[in-house]
Amino acid sequence: MIKPKKSLGQNFLTDTNVINKIISVIEIKNENILEVGPGTGNLTSEILKKSPKKLTVIEKDTKLANLLHKRFINKIKIINEDVLKIDENDLDEDKLIVFGNLPYNISTEIFSKWILNINDKKFWFKNLVLMFQKEVADRIISKFNSKNYGRISILANWKLEIIKICDVKPSSFYPKPKIDSSLLLFSPKLNFFSLKNPKNLEKITRIFFMHRRKMLKKPYNYFFNGNLKVANKLKIDLNLRPQNLNFETYYKLTEEYEKLRS
C-alpha cells in the first residue's frame, strides 16, 4: 500500500458507506466528471460504476498517478499536475461535475481559486461535491454575525448555492485525521451580484478580515481614504466589526471600490 504523504495533505477515503453517499449526491450517468485528489482510486472506482460519459482525474503525486494508470487502464484520463497550476476553464468544453476530497492543507486555496476563476456567468462546472475539514466547511456555510463568518463565507456565497450533505468521522480515512470532515454540495446561482473583477472582492475581504476583532474604520479608510460618502450610502456603522456586515454589503463595497478605480 502506498504511504500517504503528509506534505501533500493526503488522507485517503476508505469508508465504503461514505463513498456511496458521495456518489449518490447527484446523478452522474452520462456526465463529464472531474475528480480532484483521487488518491488510490477508491471513489474513482465507484464513479466508474455509475457510467459517466468521461472521467478525468487530477493527481499531483506521480506514484499515485502511476498506480491509477495501472488500475484503470484506458478508463480514465489522468492529469499528473498540481491543481493550483491548472486553468479550470480549459479542462473541457462541457461543464463538469467535480468530486474532490481536497488536500486539507490547501483546500481553501483551491476552492478560492475556483470561485475567482469563474468567467462572469460562464461556469466551468455544473456542481461541486467537495470534502473539507469540518472547521473549513463551517466557515464556508457560515452567516454574518457569527464567529465562523469570514472571507471564505463571502466568496463562496457570492455565486454558489451551498448544501451541507453530512459530517464524516476520522475513521473513514487512512491515515485518520485528527478532526471531523464535512461534505458540501455547490451549485451555480442563476443570479448573483455583478462585479467587474472577482479579485477586487478577494482584496476587500482580505483587508477587512485581516483584523477581524478591530472596528471597520481602519480597513474602510484604507479603500476610501476617509471619505464617508460610501459608508453613508450603504448605511455602514464603522464602529462595527467585519463579521457584522452581511454578504450583500461586501459585494456593494466592492462595487463602490471598483467605481473609484474606473
DRENDO-1510 file (C-alpha; in Angstrom, 1 decimal, always signed):
<recs>
REC; n; res; u; v; w
REC; 1; MET; +0.0; +0.0; +0.0 .
REC; 2; ILE; +1.3; +3.5; -0.9 .
REC; 3; LYS; +2.1; +5.5; +2.2 .
REC; 4; PRO; +0.2; +8.8; +2.3 .
REC; 5; LYS; +2.4; +12.0; +2.1 .
REC; 6; LYS; +1.8; +14.4; +4.9 .
REC; 7; SER; +3.4; +17.1; +2.8 .
REC; 8; LEU; +0.6; +16.8; +0.3 .
REC; 9; GLY; -2.1; +16.6; +2.9 .
REC; 10; GLN; -3.1; +13.1; +1.8 .
REC; 11; ASN; -5.9; +11.3; +3.7 .
REC; 12; PHE; -7.3; +8.5; +1.6 .
REC; 13; LEU; -11.1; +7.9; +1.9 .
REC; 14; THR; -11.7; +4.2; +2.6 .
REC; 15; ASP; -15.2; +4.1; +4.1 .
REC; 16; THR; -17.5; +2.5; +1.5 .
REC; 17; ASN; -20.6; +3.9; +3.2 .
REC; 18; VAL; -19.3; +7.4; +2.8 .
REC; 19; ILE; -18.1; +6.8; -0.7 .
REC; 20; ASN; -21.6; +5.5; -1.7 .
REC; 21; LYS; -23.2; +8.6; -0.1 .
REC; 22; ILE; -20.9; +10.9; -2.1 .
REC; 23; ILE; -21.7; +9.3; -5.5 .
REC; 24; SER; -25.5; +9.4; -4.6 .
REC; 25; VAL; -25.5; +13.1; -4.0 .
REC; 26; ILE; -26.0; +13.9; -7.7 .
REC; 27; GLU; -26.8; +12.0; -10.9 .
REC; 28; ILE; -23.6; +11.3; -12.8 .
REC; 29; LYS; -24.6; +8.9; -15.5 .
REC; 30; ASN; -23.5; +10.2; -19.0 .
REC; 31; GLU; -22.0; +13.3; -17.3 .
REC; 32; ASN; -18.4; +14.6; -17.7 .
REC; 33; ILE; -16.8; +14.0; -14.3 .
REC; 34; LEU; -13.7; +15.6; -12.8 .
REC; 35; GLU; -12.2; +14.1; -9.6 .
REC; 36; VAL; -9.5; +16.0; -7.7 .
REC; 37; GLY; -7.2; +14.2; -5.5 .
REC; 38; PRO; -8.3; +10.6; -6.3 .
REC; 39; GLY; -5.6; +9.0; -4.1 .
REC; 40; THR; -5.6; +5.3; -4.6 .
REC; 41; GLY; -8.9; +5.4; -6.6 .
REC; 42; ASN; -11.5; +4.2; -4.1 .
REC; 43; LEU; -14.0; +6.8; -5.1 .
REC; 44; THR; -12.8; +6.7; -8.7 .
REC; 45; SER; -13.8; +3.0; -8.9 .
REC; 46; GLU; -17.4; +3.7; -7.7 .
REC; 47; ILE; -17.8; +6.7; -10.0 .
REC; 48; LEU; -17.0; +4.5; -13.0 .
REC; 49; LYS; -19.7; +2.0; -11.9 .
REC; 50; LYS; -22.2; +4.8; -12.5 .
REC; 51; SER; -21.4; +5.0; -16.2 .
REC; 52; PRO; -20.2; +8.6; -16.6 .
REC; 53; LYS; -19.6; +9.9; -20.1 .
REC; 54; LYS; -16.0; +10.7; -19.3 .
REC; 55; LEU; -13.9; +10.7; -16.1 .
REC; 56; THR; -10.8; +12.9; -15.7 .
REC; 57; VAL; -8.7; +12.9; -12.5 .
REC; 58; ILE; -6.1; +15.4; -11.3 .
REC; 59; GLU; -3.4; +13.8; -9.2 .
REC; 60; LYS; -0.2; +15.7; -8.3 .
REC; 61; ASP; +1.6; +12.7; -6.7 .
REC; 62; THR; +3.4; +10.8; -9.6 .
REC; 63; LYS; +3.4; +7.5; -7.7 .
REC; 64; LEU; -0.4; +7.7; -7.2 .
REC; 65; ALA; -0.9; +8.8; -10.8 .
REC; 66; ASN; +1.1; +5.7; -12.0 .
REC; 67; LEU; -1.0; +3.5; -9.7 .
REC; 68; LEU; -4.2; +4.9; -11.1 .
REC; 69; HIS; -2.9; +4.3; -14.6 .
REC; 70; LYS; -2.3; +0.6; -13.9 .
REC; 71; ARG; -5.6; +0.2; -12.0 .
REC; 72; PHE; -7.9; +1.9; -14.6 .
REC; 73; ILE; -6.2; +1.3; -17.9 .
REC; 74; ASN; -7.9; +3.4; -20.6 .
REC; 75; LYS; -10.9; +4.0; -18.4 .
REC; 76; ILE; -9.9; +7.4; -17.1 .
REC; 77; LYS; -7.9; +10.4; -18.2 .
REC; 78; ILE; -5.1; +11.2; -15.7 .
REC; 79; ILE; -3.7; +14.7; -15.3 .
REC; 80; ASN; -0.5; +14.4; -13.2 .
REC; 81; GLU; -0.2; +18.0; -12.3 .
REC; 82; ASP; -0.8; +20.5; -9.4 .
REC; 83; VAL; -4.4; +21.5; -9.4 .
REC; 84; LEU; -3.4; +25.0; -8.4 .
REC; 85; LYS; -1.5; +25.4; -11.7 .
REC; 86; ILE; -4.3; +24.3; -13.9 .
REC; 87; ASP; -6.8; +26.7; -15.6 .
REC; 88; GLU; -10.2; +25.1; -14.9 .
REC; 89; ASN; -11.8; +26.8; -17.9 .
REC; 90; ASP; -9.5; +24.9; -20.2 .
REC; 91; LEU; -10.2; +21.4; -18.8 .
REC; 92; ASP; -13.2; +20.6; -21.0 .
REC; 93; GLU; -15.6; +22.2; -23.5 .
REC; 94; ASP; -18.6; +20.7; -21.5 .
REC; 95; LYS; -19.4; +21.6; -17.9 .
REC; 96; LEU; -18.1; +19.2; -15.3 .
REC; 97; ILE; -19.4; +17.7; -12.2 .
REC; 98; VAL; -16.5; +17.8; -9.8 .
REC; 99; PHE; -15.8; +15.5; -6.9 .
REC; 100; GLY; -12.9; +16.2; -4.5 .
REC; 101; ASN; -11.5; +15.0; -1.2 .
REC; 102; LEU; -9.4; +18.1; -1.2 .
REC; 103; PRO; -6.0; +18.1; +0.5 .
REC; 104; TYR; -6.6; +19.7; +3.9 .
REC; 105; ASN; -3.5; +21.9; +3.7 .
REC; 106; ILE; -4.6; +23.7; +0.5 .
REC; 107; SER; -8.4; +23.2; +0.3 .
REC; 108; THR; -9.3; +26.8; +0.8 .
REC; 109; GLU; -6.7; +27.9; -1.7 .
REC; 110; ILE; -8.1; +25.5; -4.3 .
REC; 111; PHE; -11.7; +26.5; -3.6 .
REC; 112; SER; -11.0; +30.2; -3.6 .
REC; 113; LYS; -9.1; +29.9; -6.9 .
REC; 114; TRP; -12.1; +28.1; -8.5 .
REC; 115; ILE; -14.5; +30.8; -7.4 .
REC; 116; LEU; -12.3; +33.6; -8.6 .
REC; 117; ASN; -11.7; +31.9; -11.9 .
REC; 118; ILE; -15.4; +31.8; -12.9 .
REC; 119; ASN; -15.7; +33.8; -16.1 .
REC; 120; ASP; -18.7; +36.1; -15.3 .
REC; 121; LYS; -21.8; +33.9; -15.7 .
REC; 122; LYS; -20.0; +31.1; -17.6 .
REC; 123; PHE; -19.5; +28.4; -15.0 .
REC; 124; TRP; -17.0; +25.7; -15.9 .
REC; 125; PHE; -18.8; +23.2; -13.7 .
REC; 126; LYS; -22.4; +22.0; -13.1 .
REC; 127; ASN; -21.8; +21.1; -9.5 .
REC; 128; LEU; -19.0; +20.7; -7.0 .
REC; 129; VAL; -19.2; +17.8; -4.4 .
REC; 130; LEU; -16.3; +18.6; -2.1 .
REC; 131; MET; -14.9; +17.3; +1.2 .
REC; 132; PHE; -13.4; +19.8; +3.6 .
REC; 133; GLN; -12.2; +19.8; +7.2 .
REC; 134; LYS; -15.3; +20.4; +9.2 .
REC; 135; GLU; -14.0; +23.7; +10.6 .
REC; 136; VAL; -13.4; +25.0; +7.0 .
REC; 137; ALA; -16.8; +23.8; +5.9 .
REC; 138; ASP; -18.3; +25.6; +8.9 .
REC; 139; ARG; -16.7; +28.8; +7.7 .
REC; 140; ILE; -17.9; +28.3; +4.1 .
REC; 141; ILE; -21.6; +27.9; +5.2 .
REC; 142; SER; -21.5; +30.5; +8.0 .
REC; 143; LYS; -23.7; +33.5; +8.0 .
REC; 144; PHE; -22.8; +37.0; +9.2 .
REC; 145; ASN; -22.8; +37.9; +12.9 .
REC; 146; SER; -21.2; +34.5; +13.8 .
REC; 147; LYS; -17.6; +33.7; +14.8 .
REC; 148; ASN; -17.0; +31.5; +11.7 .
REC; 149; TYR; -18.1; +34.1; +9.2 .
REC; 150; GLY; -15.3; +35.5; +7.1 .
REC; 151; ARG; -13.6; +35.8; +3.7 .
REC; 152; ILE; -14.4; +32.3; +2.5 .
REC; 153; SER; -18.1; +32.6; +3.5 .
REC; 154; ILE; -18.4; +35.8; +1.4 .
REC; 155; LEU; -16.6; +34.4; -1.6 .
REC; 156; ALA; -18.4; +31.0; -1.5 .
REC; 157; ASN; -21.9; +32.5; -1.2 .
REC; 158; TRP; -21.3; +35.1; -3.9 .
REC; 159; LYS; -22.0; +32.8; -6.9 .
REC; 160; LEU; -22.9; +29.5; -5.3 .
REC; 161; GLU; -25.8; +27.8; -3.6 .
REC; 162; ILE; -24.5; +25.6; -0.8 .
REC; 163; ILE; -25.9; +22.5; +0.8 .
REC; 164; LYS; -24.3; +20.6; +3.6 .
REC; 165; ILE; -24.6; +16.8; +3.0 .
REC; 166; CYS; -23.1; +15.3; +6.1 .
REC; 167; ASP; -20.2; +15.2; +8.5 .
REC; 168; VAL; -17.6; +12.4; +8.2 .
REC; 169; LYS; -15.6; +10.9; +11.1 .
REC; 170; PRO; -11.8; +10.5; +11.1 .
REC; 171; SER; -12.2; +6.7; +11.0 .
REC; 172; SER; -13.4; +7.0; +7.4 .
REC; 173; PHE; -9.9; +7.9; +6.2 .
REC; 174; TYR; -6.4; +6.5; +6.1 .
REC; 175; PRO; -4.5; +7.8; +7.9 .
REC; 176; LYS; -7.1; +9.1; +10.4 .
REC; 177; PRO; -7.1; +12.9; +10.5 .
REC; 178; LYS; -7.4; +14.5; +14.0 .
REC; 179; ILE; -10.6; +16.3; +13.1 .
REC; 180; ASP; -14.0; +15.6; +11.5 .
REC; 181; SER; -14.7; +16.4; +7.9 .
REC; 182; SER; -17.8; +17.7; +6.1 .
REC; 183; LEU; -19.2; +17.0; +2.6 .
REC; 184; LEU; -20.7; +20.0; +0.8 .
REC; 185; LEU; -22.6; +20.3; -2.5 .
REC; 186; PHE; -22.3; +23.5; -4.5 .
REC; 187; SER; -24.5; +24.7; -7.4 .
REC; 188; PRO; -24.2; +27.8; -9.5 .
REC; 189; LYS; -26.5; +30.7; -8.7 .
REC; 190; LEU; -28.7; +31.9; -11.6 .
REC; 191; ASN; -28.5; +35.4; -10.3 .
REC; 192; PHE; -25.6; +37.0; -8.4 .
REC; 193; PHE; -24.1; +40.4; -7.7 .
REC; 194; SER; -22.2; +41.6; -10.8 .
REC; 195; LEU; -18.6; +42.8; -10.2 .
REC; 196; LYS; -16.0; +43.8; -12.8 .
REC; 197; ASN; -13.2; +41.8; -11.3 .
REC; 198; PRO; -13.6; +39.0; -8.7 .
REC; 199; LYS; -10.1; +39.7; -7.4 .
REC; 200; ASN; -11.4; +43.0; -6.0 .
REC; 201; LEU; -13.8; +41.1; -3.8 .
REC; 202; GLU; -10.9; +38.9; -2.7 .
REC; 203; LYS; -8.9; +42.1; -1.9 .
REC; 204; ILE; -11.8; +43.8; +0.0 .
REC; 205; THR; -12.5; +40.7; +2.2 .
REC; 206; ARG; -8.8; +40.0; +2.8 .
REC; 207; ILE; -8.1; +43.6; +4.1 .
REC; 208; PHE; -11.3; +43.8; +6.1 .
REC; 209; PHE; -10.8; +40.4; +7.9 .
REC; 210; MET; -7.1; +40.9; +8.4 .
REC; 211; HIS; -8.0; +42.2; +11.9 .
REC; 212; ARG; -11.5; +40.7; +12.4 .
REC; 213; ARG; -11.7; +41.9; +16.1 .
REC; 214; LYS; -11.0; +45.5; +15.1 .
REC; 215; MET; -13.6; +48.1; +14.0 .
REC; 216; LEU; -14.4; +48.7; +10.4 .
REC; 217; LYS; -13.0; +52.2; +10.4 .
REC; 218; LYS; -9.4; +51.3; +9.5 .
REC; 219; PRO; -9.9; +48.9; +6.6 .
REC; 220; TYR; -12.7; +51.2; +5.3 .
REC; 221; ASN; -10.3; +54.2; +5.3 .
REC; 222; TYR; -7.7; +52.0; +3.5 .
REC; 223; PHE; -10.0; +51.7; +0.5 .
REC; 224; PHE; -11.9; +55.0; +0.6 .
REC; 225; ASN; -9.4; +57.4; +2.1 .
REC; 226; GLY; -11.6; +58.6; +5.0 .
REC; 227; ASN; -14.4; +59.7; +2.7 .
REC; 228; LEU; -17.7; +58.7; +4.4 .
REC; 229; LYS; -19.8; +59.0; +1.3 .
REC; 230; VAL; -19.8; +55.3; +0.6 .
REC; 231; ALA; -20.4; +54.3; +4.3 .
REC; 232; ASN; -23.4; +56.7; +4.5 .
REC; 233; LYS; -24.8; +55.4; +1.2 .
REC; 234; LEU; -24.6; +51.8; +2.3 .
REC; 235; LYS; -25.6; +52.7; +5.9 .
REC; 236; ILE; -22.5; +51.1; +7.4 .
REC; 237; ASP; -21.6; +51.8; +11.1 .
REC; 238; LEU; -17.8; +52.0; +11.1 .
REC; 239; ASN; -17.8; +51.1; +14.8 .
REC; 240; LEU; -19.0; +47.6; +13.9 .
REC; 241; ARG; -16.6; +44.7; +13.2 .
REC; 242; PRO; -16.1; +42.8; +9.9 .
REC; 243; GLN; -18.3; +39.9; +10.9 .
REC; 244; ASN; -21.3; +42.2; +11.4 .
REC; 245; LEU; -21.6; +43.1; +7.7 .
REC; 246; ASN; -23.7; +40.7; +5.5 .
REC; 247; PHE; -22.8; +39.2; +2.1 .
REC; 248; GLU; -24.6; +41.9; +0.1 .
REC; 249; THR; -22.8; +44.8; +1.9 .
REC; 250; TYR; -19.4; +43.3; +1.0 .
REC; 251; TYR; -20.5; +43.0; -2.7 .
REC; 252; LYS; -21.7; +46.6; -2.7 .
REC; 253; LEU; -18.5; +47.8; -1.0 .
REC; 254; THR; -16.5; +46.1; -3.8 .
REC; 255; GLU; -18.7; +47.7; -6.4 .
REC; 256; GLU; -18.1; +51.1; -4.9 .
REC; 257; TYR; -14.4; +50.4; -4.8 .
REC; 258; GLU; -14.5; +49.5; -8.5 .
REC; 259; LYS; -16.3; +52.7; -9.3 .
REC; 260; LEU; -13.5; +54.7; -7.6 .
REC; 261; ARG; -10.8; +52.9; -9.7 .
REC; 262; SER; -12.6; +53.1; -13.0 .
</recs>
